[in-house]
């Protein structure tokens, strides 16, 4: 496929992945339609955690500065191994 002509694209799902893909395609000149079941975009569930790689992509897309005012930034991160913890309590 020639890079000069992008096909019309249908994206099913207006979550972070679908909207990111739509934005990338639209910026390259593509015609994009996003289908989403919800009637509005709103907070759903407890939120998501994004790794540094994802934040770099959002920055390149020009949307990171828009979401940072409502983001929660953890002061510390603790990783644990459930099998090791279980063994310590059972011993």
DSSP file (Angstrom, degrees, kcal/mol; ACC not computed):
  #  RESIDUE AA STRUCTURE BP1 BP2  ACC     N-H-->O    O-->H-N    N-H-->O    O-->H-N    TCO  KAPPA ALPHA  PHI   PSI    X-CA   Y-CA   Z-CA
    1    1 A X              0   0    0      0, 0.0     2,-0.1     0, 0.0     5,-0.0   0.000 360.0 360.0 360.0 134.7    0.0    0.0    0.0
    2    2 A X    >   -     0   0    0      1,-0.1     3,-0.8     3,-0.0     0, 0.0  -0.443 360.0-136.4 -68.1 139.6    1.3    3.4   -0.9
    3    3 A X  T 3  S+     0   0    0      1,-0.2    -1,-0.1    -2,-0.1     3,-0.1   0.658 101.2  65.5 -72.5 -13.3    2.1    5.6    2.1
    4    4 A X  T 3  S+     0   0    0      1,-0.2     2,-0.5    25,-0.0    -1,-0.2   0.750 101.0  50.9 -79.0 -23.7    0.4    8.6    0.3
    5    5 A X    <   -     0   0    0     -3,-0.8     2,-0.4    25,-0.0    -1,-0.2  -0.948  67.0-170.0-122.4 116.1   -3.1    7.0    0.3
    6    6 A X        -     0   0    0     -2,-0.5    25,-0.2    23,-0.2     3,-0.1  -0.831  25.7-119.6 -99.9 140.6   -4.6    5.6    3.5
    7    7 A X        -     0   0    0     -2,-0.4    24,-0.2     1,-0.1     2,-0.1  -0.372  38.4 -90.2 -72.5 156.7   -7.8    3.5    3.3
    8    8 A X        -     0   0    0     22,-0.1     2,-0.4    24,-0.1    24,-0.2  -0.481  52.9-150.3 -62.1 138.0  -10.9    4.7    5.1
    9    9 A X  E     -a   32   0A   0     22,-2.7    24,-2.4    -2,-0.1     2,-0.5  -0.942  17.0-159.3-124.9 135.9  -10.7    3.1    8.5
   10   10 A X  E     -a   33   0A   0     -2,-0.4     2,-0.5    22,-0.2    24,-0.2  -0.958  11.7-166.8-110.0 124.4  -13.4    2.0   11.0
   11   11 A X  E     -a   34   0A   0     22,-3.1    24,-3.2    -2,-0.5     2,-0.7  -0.955   8.4-152.5-114.2 126.5  -12.3    1.7   14.6
   12   12 A X  E     +a   35   0A   0     -2,-0.5    24,-0.2    22,-0.2    22,-0.1  -0.873  67.5  36.3-101.3 112.1  -14.6   -0.1   17.1
   13   13 A X        -     0   0    0     22,-3.5    23,-0.2    -2,-0.7    22,-0.1   0.284  60.9-142.7 114.5 120.4  -14.1    1.2   20.6
   14   14 A X        +     0   0    0      4,-0.2    22,-0.1    20,-0.1    -1,-0.1  -0.074  60.3 120.6-101.6  32.8  -13.4    4.8   21.8
   15   15 A X  S  > S-     0   0    0      1,-0.0     4,-2.7    26,-0.0     5,-0.3  -0.052  87.1 -76.0 -79.8-168.7  -11.1    3.8   24.6
   16   16 A X  H  > S+     0   0    0      1,-0.2     4,-1.6     2,-0.2     5,-0.1   0.863 132.8  46.6 -61.5 -37.0   -7.5    5.0   24.9
   17   17 A X  H  > S+     0   0    0      2,-0.2     4,-2.4     3,-0.2    -1,-0.2   0.936 114.3  45.6 -70.6 -46.9   -6.3    2.5   22.2
   18   18 A X  H  > S+     0   0    0      1,-0.2     4,-2.4     2,-0.2    -2,-0.2   0.915 115.7  45.5 -63.9 -44.3   -9.1    3.3   19.7
   19   19 A X  H  X S+     0   0    0     -4,-2.7     4,-2.4     2,-0.2    -1,-0.2   0.866 112.2  51.8 -69.4 -34.9   -8.8    7.1   20.1
   20   20 A X  H  X S+     0   0    0     -4,-1.6     4,-2.3    -5,-0.3    -2,-0.2   0.928 111.6  46.7 -65.0 -44.1   -5.0    7.0   19.9
   21   21 A X  H  X S+     0   0    0     -4,-2.4     4,-2.5     2,-0.2     5,-0.2   0.916 112.5  50.3 -62.5 -43.0   -5.2    4.9   16.7
   22   22 A X  H  X S+     0   0    0     -4,-2.4     4,-2.7     1,-0.2     5,-0.2   0.912 110.6  49.1 -62.2 -43.3   -7.8    7.3   15.2
   23   23 A X  H  X S+     0   0    0     -4,-2.4     4,-2.2     2,-0.2    -1,-0.2   0.915 111.3  49.5 -63.6 -43.3   -5.7   10.3   16.1
   24   24 A X  H  X S+     0   0    0     -4,-2.3     4,-1.0     2,-0.2    -2,-0.2   0.934 114.2  44.7 -61.3 -46.7   -2.6    8.8   14.5
   25   25 A X  H ><>S+     0   0    0     -4,-2.5     5,-2.7     1,-0.2     3,-0.5   0.912 112.7  51.0 -65.6 -42.4   -4.4    7.9   11.3
   26   26 A X  H ><5S+     0   0    0     -4,-2.7     3,-1.6     1,-0.2    -1,-0.2   0.886 106.6  54.4 -63.8 -38.5   -6.2   11.2   11.0
   27   27 A X  H 3<5S+     0   0    0     -4,-2.2    -1,-0.2     1,-0.3    -2,-0.2   0.743 105.4  54.2 -68.2 -21.9   -2.9   13.1   11.4
   28   28 A X  T <<5S-     0   0    0     -4,-1.0    -1,-0.3    -3,-0.5    -2,-0.2   0.351 130.2 -96.0 -91.1   6.5   -1.5   11.1    8.5
   29   29 A X  T < 5S+     0   0    0     -3,-1.6    -3,-0.2     1,-0.3   -23,-0.2   0.539  76.7 144.1  96.5   7.4   -4.5   12.2    6.4
   30   30 A X      < -     0   0    0     -5,-2.7     2,-0.6    -6,-0.2    -1,-0.3  -0.418  52.1-123.2 -80.5 155.5   -6.7    9.2    6.8
   31   31 A X        -     0   0    0    -25,-0.2   -22,-2.7   -24,-0.2     2,-0.4  -0.890  38.3-175.2 -96.0 121.2  -10.5    9.2    7.1
   32   32 A X  E     -a    9   0A   0     -2,-0.6     2,-0.5   -24,-0.2   -22,-0.2  -0.954  19.7-168.3-127.0 136.3  -11.4    7.6   10.4
   33   33 A X  E     -a   10   0A   0    -24,-2.4   -22,-3.1    -2,-0.4     2,-0.5  -0.992  11.3-159.0-119.5 128.2  -14.8    6.7   11.9
   34   34 A X  E     -a   11   0A   0     -2,-0.5     2,-0.5   -24,-0.2   -22,-0.2  -0.930   2.9-158.7-108.7 125.4  -14.8    5.6   15.6
   35   35 A X  E     +a   12   0A   0    -24,-3.2   -22,-3.5    -2,-0.5     2,-0.4  -0.891  15.3 173.6-102.6 130.5  -17.7    3.6   16.9
   36   36 A X        -     0   0    0     -2,-0.5    -2,-0.0   -23,-0.2   -24,-0.0  -0.999  28.5-150.0-138.3 134.3  -18.4    3.7   20.6
   37   37 A X  S    S+     0   0    0     -2,-0.4    -1,-0.1     2,-0.0   -25,-0.0   0.872  75.0  87.2 -70.5 -38.7  -21.4    2.1   22.4
   38   38 A X  S    S-     0   0    0      1,-0.1    -2,-0.1     4,-0.0     3,-0.1  -0.306  74.9-138.3 -65.3 146.3  -21.4    4.7   25.3
   39   39 A X  S    S+     0   0    0      1,-0.1     2,-0.3     2,-0.0    -1,-0.1   0.719  84.6  14.2 -77.4 -21.1  -23.4    7.8   24.7
   40   40 A X  S    S-     0   0    0      2,-0.0     2,-0.6     0, 0.0    -1,-0.1  -0.973  80.3-106.6-148.1 161.1  -20.7   10.0   26.3
   41   41 A X        +     0   0    0     -2,-0.3     2,-0.3    -3,-0.1   -26,-0.0  -0.824  57.1 143.9 -90.9 122.0  -17.1    9.8   27.4
   42   42 A X        -     0   0    0     -2,-0.6     2,-0.2     0, 0.0    -4,-0.0  -0.938  55.9 -68.6-150.7 168.5  -16.9    9.6   31.1
   43   43 A X        -     0   0    0     -2,-0.3     2,-0.4     3,-0.0     3,-0.0  -0.434  49.2-173.9 -64.4 132.0  -14.9    8.0   34.0
   44   44 A X    >   -     0   0    0     -2,-0.2     3,-0.7    -3,-0.0     2,-0.0  -0.997  47.3 -23.4-131.1 127.9  -15.5    4.3   34.1
   45   45 A X  T 3  S-     0   0    0     -2,-0.4     3,-0.1     1,-0.2    -2,-0.0  -0.301 105.4 -41.9  74.4-156.0  -14.2    2.1   36.9
   46   46 A X  T 3  S-     0   0    0      1,-0.3    -1,-0.2    -3,-0.0     2,-0.2   0.481  88.7-107.3 -93.8  -3.9  -11.2    2.8   39.0
   47   47 A X    <   -     0   0    0     -3,-0.7     2,-0.3     2,-0.0    -1,-0.3  -0.475  31.8 -87.7 106.0 179.5   -8.9    4.2   36.4
   48   48 A X        -     0   0    0     -2,-0.2     2,-0.5    -3,-0.1    -3,-0.0  -0.925  20.9-132.8-130.8 155.9   -5.8    2.9   34.6
   49   49 A X        -     0   0    0     -2,-0.3     2,-0.5     0, 0.0    -2,-0.0  -0.939  22.0-157.0-108.4 129.3   -2.1    3.0   35.2
   50   50 A X        -     0   0    0     -2,-0.5     2,-0.1     3,-0.0    -2,-0.0  -0.907   9.3-135.5-111.5 133.2    0.1    4.0   32.3
   51   51 A X    >>  -     0   0    0     -2,-0.5     4,-1.9     1,-0.1     3,-0.6  -0.325  34.6 -98.9 -76.1 163.7    3.7    3.1   32.0
   52   52 A X  H 3> S+     0   0    0      1,-0.2     4,-2.1     2,-0.2     5,-0.2   0.840 123.0  58.7 -53.9 -35.9    6.4    5.7   31.0
   53   53 A X  H 3> S+     0   0    0      1,-0.2     4,-1.6     2,-0.2    -1,-0.2   0.913 106.3  47.8 -61.4 -41.1    6.3    4.3   27.4
   54   54 A X  H <> S+     0   0    0     -3,-0.6     4,-2.4     1,-0.2    -1,-0.2   0.882 109.1  53.6 -66.8 -37.9    2.5    5.1   27.1
   55   55 A X  H  X S+     0   0    0     -4,-1.9     4,-2.2     1,-0.2    -1,-0.2   0.877 105.4  53.9 -65.3 -36.3    3.1    8.6   28.5
   56   56 A X  H  X S+     0   0    0     -4,-2.1     4,-2.3     2,-0.2    -1,-0.2   0.894 108.9  49.0 -63.7 -38.5    5.7    9.3   25.8
   57   57 A X  H  X S+     0   0    0     -4,-1.6     4,-2.1     2,-0.2    -2,-0.2   0.933 110.3  49.9 -66.1 -45.4    3.2    8.3   23.1
   58   58 A X  H  <>S+     0   0    0     -4,-2.4     5,-2.3     1,-0.2     6,-1.2   0.865 110.6  51.5 -61.3 -34.8    0.5   10.5   24.6
   59   59 A X  H ><5S+     0   0    0     -4,-2.2     3,-1.1     4,-0.2    -1,-0.2   0.925 108.9  49.5 -66.4 -44.1    3.1   13.3   24.7
   60   60 A X  H 3<5S+     0   0    0     -4,-2.3    -2,-0.2     1,-0.3    -1,-0.2   0.828 108.8  53.5 -63.9 -31.2    3.9   12.8   21.0
   61   61 A X  T 3<5S-     0   0    0     -4,-2.1    -1,-0.3    -5,-0.1    -2,-0.2   0.601 114.8-120.5 -78.1 -10.9    0.2   12.8   20.2
   62   62 A X  T < 5S+     0   0    0     -3,-1.1    -3,-0.2    -4,-0.5    -2,-0.1   0.701  87.7 100.4  82.3  20.1   -0.1   16.2   22.0
   63   63 A X    >>< +     0   0    0     -5,-2.3     4,-1.2     2,-0.1     3,-0.7   0.534  51.0  87.3-113.2  -9.2   -2.6   15.1   24.6
   64   64 A X  H >> S+     0   0    0     -6,-1.2     4,-1.8     1,-0.3     3,-0.6   0.911  87.2  53.4 -60.1 -44.7   -0.5   14.5   27.7
   65   65 A X  H 34 S+     0   0    0      1,-0.2     4,-0.5     2,-0.2    -1,-0.3   0.767 105.9  55.8 -64.3 -23.6   -0.7   18.1   28.9
   66   66 A X  H <4 S+     0   0    0     -3,-0.7    -1,-0.2     1,-0.2    -2,-0.2   0.819 113.0  39.1 -76.3 -31.5   -4.5   17.9   28.7
   67   67 A X  H XX S+     0   0    0     -4,-1.2     3,-1.3    -3,-0.6     4,-0.5   0.689  95.3  80.8 -93.9 -18.1   -4.8   14.9   31.0
   68   68 A X  G >< S+     0   0    0     -4,-1.8     3,-1.1     1,-0.3    -1,-0.2   0.845  83.5  61.9 -60.0 -36.0   -2.1   15.7   33.5
   69   69 A X  G 34 S+     0   0    0     -4,-0.5    -1,-0.3     1,-0.2    -2,-0.1   0.777 113.4  36.5 -62.4 -22.7   -4.3   18.1   35.5
   70   70 A X  G <4 S+     0   0    0     -3,-1.3    -1,-0.2    -4,-0.2    -2,-0.2   0.363  97.4 108.0-108.3   4.2   -6.7   15.2   36.4
   71   71 A X    <<  -     0   0    0     -3,-1.1     2,-0.5    -4,-0.5    -3,-0.0  -0.474  61.6-139.3 -81.4 152.3   -4.0   12.5   36.7
   72   72 A X        -     0   0    0     -2,-0.1     2,-0.6     2,-0.0    -2,-0.1  -0.964  15.0-158.1-109.8 123.6   -2.9   11.0   40.0
   73   73 A X        -     0   0    0     -2,-0.5     2,-0.1     2,-0.0    -2,-0.0  -0.898  15.0-132.3-106.1 116.6    0.8   10.5   40.3
   74   74 A X        -     0   0    0     -2,-0.6     3,-0.1     1,-0.1    -2,-0.0  -0.376   2.7-148.6 -67.1 142.9    1.9    7.9   42.9
   75   75 A X  S    S+     0   0    0      1,-0.2     2,-0.3    -2,-0.1    -1,-0.1   0.726  80.3   9.4 -81.5 -22.4    4.7    8.9   45.2
   76   76 A X        -     0   0    0      2,-0.0     2,-0.4     0, 0.0    -1,-0.2  -0.991  63.0-145.2-155.3 157.7    6.0    5.4   45.5
   77   77 A X        -     0   0    0     -2,-0.3     2,-0.5    -3,-0.1     0, 0.0  -0.993  10.0-166.0-129.6 130.5    5.6    2.0   43.9
   78   78 A X        -     0   0    0     -2,-0.4     2,-0.4     2,-0.0    -2,-0.0  -0.975   3.7-165.7-119.7 123.3    5.9   -1.3   45.7
   79   79 A X        -     0   0    0     -2,-0.5     2,-0.3     2,-0.0    -2,-0.0  -0.893  11.3-176.9-106.3 136.6    6.2   -4.6   43.8
   80   80 A X        -     0   0    0     -2,-0.4     2,-0.7     4,-0.0     3,-0.1  -0.959  27.0-132.0-134.6 151.9    5.6   -7.9   45.6
   81   81 A X     >  -     0   0    0     -2,-0.3     4,-2.4     1,-0.1     3,-0.2  -0.916  15.5-157.8-103.0 111.1    5.9  -11.5   44.6
   82   82 A X  H  > S+     0   0    0     -2,-0.7     4,-2.5     1,-0.2     5,-0.2   0.846  90.5  52.2 -60.8 -37.5    2.7  -13.2   45.9
   83   83 A X  H  > S+     0   0    0      2,-0.2     4,-1.9     1,-0.2    -1,-0.2   0.891 111.4  46.3 -69.8 -37.4    4.3  -16.7   45.9
   84   84 A X  H  > S+     0   0    0     -3,-0.2     4,-1.7     2,-0.2    -2,-0.2   0.898 113.3  49.4 -69.9 -40.1    7.2  -15.6   48.0
   85   85 A X  H  X S+     0   0    0     -4,-2.4     4,-1.6     2,-0.2    -2,-0.2   0.916 110.1  50.9 -64.7 -42.8    4.9  -13.7   50.4
   86   86 A X  H  X S+     0   0    0     -4,-2.5     4,-1.7     1,-0.2    -1,-0.2   0.907 109.0  51.9 -61.6 -42.3    2.6  -16.7   50.8
   87   87 A X  H  X S+     0   0    0     -4,-1.9     4,-1.3     1,-0.2    -1,-0.2   0.867 106.3  53.7 -63.2 -37.2    5.6  -18.9   51.6
   88   88 A X  H  < S+     0   0    0     -4,-1.7    -1,-0.2     1,-0.2    -2,-0.2   0.866 111.6  45.2 -66.4 -36.3    6.9  -16.5   54.3
   89   89 A X  H  < S+     0   0    0     -4,-1.6    -1,-0.2     1,-0.2    -2,-0.2   0.781 113.4  49.4 -78.4 -26.8    3.5  -16.6   56.0
   90   90 A X  H  <        0   0    0     -4,-1.7    -2,-0.2     1,-0.2    -1,-0.2   0.672 360.0 360.0 -85.4 -18.2    3.1  -20.4   55.8
   91   91 A X     <        0   0    0     -4,-1.3    -1,-0.2    -5,-0.2    -2,-0.1   0.484 360.0 360.0 -72.8 360.0    6.6  -21.2   57.2
